[in-house]
Amino acid sequence: MSKKREQLLEQSERLFDKHGFHTVGLKQIIKQSGVALMTLYNHFDSKEDLILEVLKRRETRYLNSLNDAMDKKTNAELAQALAKAHMDWIRSYDSNGCMFLRAKEEFSLEQSENSEIVGFAEAHKNHLLTFFQEKGLDIREAIRLVLLFEGATALAEVFEVETVAQELAYSVEKLFS
């Protein structure tokens, strides 16, 4: 991947995460990235293509961070390790909530022109469920864990992150013991 493309993706993700998708314009992205507008269009056909690539990369990094916690044997150990990895992810991204749900909210108000962004955001939640099942959880356990993760992500925007982390760990322990 070219250095300029990487700069565009990193800065775009940072800006979208902090300010949302519609409030961030292309001028702001190219200024923060230190590239020309033509460079952006050489790598992405539109702002929507850029957003979709940001979401895809973020999902990959998130699932990889969860996957790195997979040295546990029992479902209870696995769920605890995943919960810890999830909260580590939230800590590293400033507790701004779920970027995928924000993308779905911002783009679902528009008609079909951005259905690919909305579709990917919705698919991300299914990817997470499937990921948990592939790691050995049954469907009910996977759904419960997704529910806990979604709640923790939302609450971390409002409450102190360490309090949310403690309560998530407690909830996972009680649910899987």
TAKAKA-V138233 format. One record per pair of residues at least 4 apart in sequence whose ideal C-beta (glycine too) atoms are under 7 Angstrom apart, sorted by the first residue. I is the first residue (numbers start at 1). J is the second residue. If there is no record, write none. Layout:
i/j
I/J
I/J
//
This chain:
i/j
1/5
1/6
2/6
3/7
4/8
4/35
4/39
5/9
5/43
6/10
7/11
7/33
7/34
7/35
8/12
8/29
8/33
8/35
8/40
8/43
8/50
9/13
9/53
9/54
9/57
10/14
11/15
11/29
11/32
11/33
12/16
12/29
12/50
12/54
13/17
13/54
13/58
14/18
15/19
15/24
15/28
15/29
15/32
16/20
16/21
16/24
16/51
16/54
16/99
17/93
17/96
17/99
18/96
19/23
19/24
20/24
20/102
20/106
21/51
21/103
21/106
22/106
24/28
24/29
26/30
26/37
26/40
26/47
27/31
28/32
29/33
29/40
30/35
30/36
30/37
30/40
35/39
35/40
37/41
38/42
39/43
40/44
44/49
44/50
44/53
45/49
47/51
48/52
48/114
48/117
49/53
50/54
51/55
51/103
51/117
52/56
52/116
52/117
52/120
53/57
54/58
55/59
55/99
55/100
55/103
55/120
55/121
56/60
57/61
58/62
58/99
59/63
59/124
59/127
60/64
61/65
62/66
62/89
63/67
63/131
64/68
65/85
65/89
66/82
66/85
66/86
66/131
68/85
69/81
69/82
69/84
69/85
70/135
72/77
72/78
72/81
73/77
74/78
75/79
75/136
75/137
75/141
75/176
76/80
76/176
76/177
77/81
78/82
78/135
78/136
79/83
79/145
79/172
79/176
80/84
80/169
80/172
80/173
81/85
82/86
82/145
83/87
83/168
83/169
83/172
84/88
85/89
86/90
86/149
86/152
87/91
87/152
87/165
87/168
88/92
89/93
90/95
90/153
90/156
90/161
91/161
95/156
95/157
95/161
96/157
97/101
97/102
97/153
97/154
97/157
98/102
98/153
99/103
100/104
100/121
100/124
101/105
101/121
102/106
103/107
103/117
103/121
104/108
104/118
104/121
104/122
107/114
107/117
107/118
108/118
110/114
114/118
115/119
116/120
117/121
118/122
119/123
120/124
123/127
124/128
125/129
125/146
126/130
127/131
128/132
128/146
129/133
129/142
129/143
129/146
130/134
131/135
132/137
132/142
132/145
132/146
133/137
133/139
133/142
137/141
137/142
137/145
138/142
139/143
140/144
141/145
142/146
143/147
144/148
144/175
145/149
146/150
147/151
148/152
148/168
148/171
148/172
149/153
150/154
151/155
152/156
152/164
152/168
155/159
155/164
156/161
156/164
159/163
159/164
161/165
162/166
163/167
164/168
165/169
166/170
167/171
168/172
169/173
170/174
171/175
172/176
173/177
//
